[in-house]
């Protein structure tokens, strides 16, 4: 595992971090490690969503689909239910 050092942390910041860590019954290291891990999870999710969006755009371009879809979720559900009623599902 890597070691990360942070220098020149203002005293008031260090004090609040210490208080928050204590309130969660964690060491300062554990508290900061958890904060960093949560930040990385959010960043990885953001990157994955961005990649999916790009892949979707490329697929839509390849298929000639342009513009936003105008079908609402309610319309899709209604169509599926109608299909079941007609014996298509």
C-alpha positions as CSV (number, residue, x, y, z in Angstrom):
1,X,0.0,0.0,0.0
2,X,1.1,3.5,-0.6
3,X,1.8,6.1,2.0
4,X,0.6,9.7,1.5
5,X,1.8,12.6,3.6
6,X,0.0,15.9,3.7
7,X,2.1,18.9,4.9
8,X,1.1,22.4,6.1
9,X,-2.4,21.5,7.2
10,X,-3.9,24.5,9.0
11,X,-4.3,23.9,12.8
12,X,-8.1,24.5,12.6
13,X,-8.5,22.0,9.8
14,X,-6.5,19.4,11.7
15,X,-8.5,20.0,14.8
16,X,-11.9,19.5,13.0
17,X,-10.6,16.4,11.3
18,X,-9.5,15.1,14.7
19,X,-12.9,15.8,16.2
20,X,-14.8,14.2,13.3
21,X,-12.5,11.1,13.4
22,X,-13.1,10.8,17.2
23,X,-16.9,11.2,16.8
24,X,-16.8,8.2,14.4
25,X,-14.5,6.2,16.7
26,X,-11.7,6.2,14.1
27,X,-8.1,7.3,14.0
28,X,-7.3,10.3,11.9
29,X,-5.6,8.0,9.4
30,X,-8.6,5.7,9.2
31,X,-11.0,8.7,8.9
32,X,-9.0,10.3,6.1
33,X,-8.5,7.0,4.3
34,X,-12.3,6.5,4.3
35,X,-12.8,10.0,2.9
36,X,-10.3,9.4,0.2
37,X,-11.8,6.0,-0.7
38,X,-15.3,7.6,-0.9
39,X,-13.9,10.3,-3.2
40,X,-12.3,7.8,-5.4
41,X,-15.5,5.7,-5.6
42,X,-17.4,8.8,-6.7
43,X,-14.7,9.7,-9.3
44,X,-14.7,6.1,-10.7
45,X,-18.5,6.2,-11.0
46,X,-18.3,9.6,-12.8
47,X,-15.7,8.2,-15.2
48,X,-17.8,5.1,-15.9
49,X,-20.9,7.2,-16.5
50,X,-18.9,9.4,-18.8
51,X,-17.6,6.4,-20.7
52,X,-21.1,4.9,-21.0
53,X,-22.4,8.3,-22.3
54,X,-19.7,8.4,-24.9
55,X,-20.4,4.8,-26.0
56,X,-24.1,5.6,-26.2
57,X,-23.4,8.6,-28.4
58,X,-21.2,6.6,-30.7
59,X,-23.8,3.8,-30.9
60,X,-26.5,6.4,-31.7
61,X,-24.4,8.0,-34.4
62,X,-23.6,4.6,-35.9
63,X,-27.3,3.7,-36.0
64,X,-28.3,7.1,-37.2
65,X,-30.3,8.0,-34.1
66,X,-30.1,11.7,-33.4
67,X,-31.7,14.0,-30.8
68,X,-33.2,13.2,-27.5
69,X,-35.9,10.5,-27.3
70,X,-39.4,11.9,-26.9
71,X,-40.9,8.7,-25.4
72,X,-41.7,8.9,-21.7
73,X,-41.3,6.1,-19.3
74,X,-45.0,6.1,-18.7
75,X,-45.6,5.6,-22.4
76,X,-43.2,2.6,-22.5
77,X,-45.0,1.0,-19.5
78,X,-48.4,1.6,-21.1
79,X,-47.2,0.0,-24.4
80,X,-45.9,-3.0,-22.5
81,X,-49.1,-3.4,-20.6
82,X,-51.1,-3.1,-23.8
83,X,-49.0,-5.8,-25.3
84,X,-49.7,-8.1,-22.4
85,X,-53.4,-7.4,-22.7
86,X,-53.2,-8.3,-26.4
87,X,-51.4,-11.5,-25.5
88,X,-48.1,-10.4,-26.9
89,X,-46.1,-10.7,-23.7
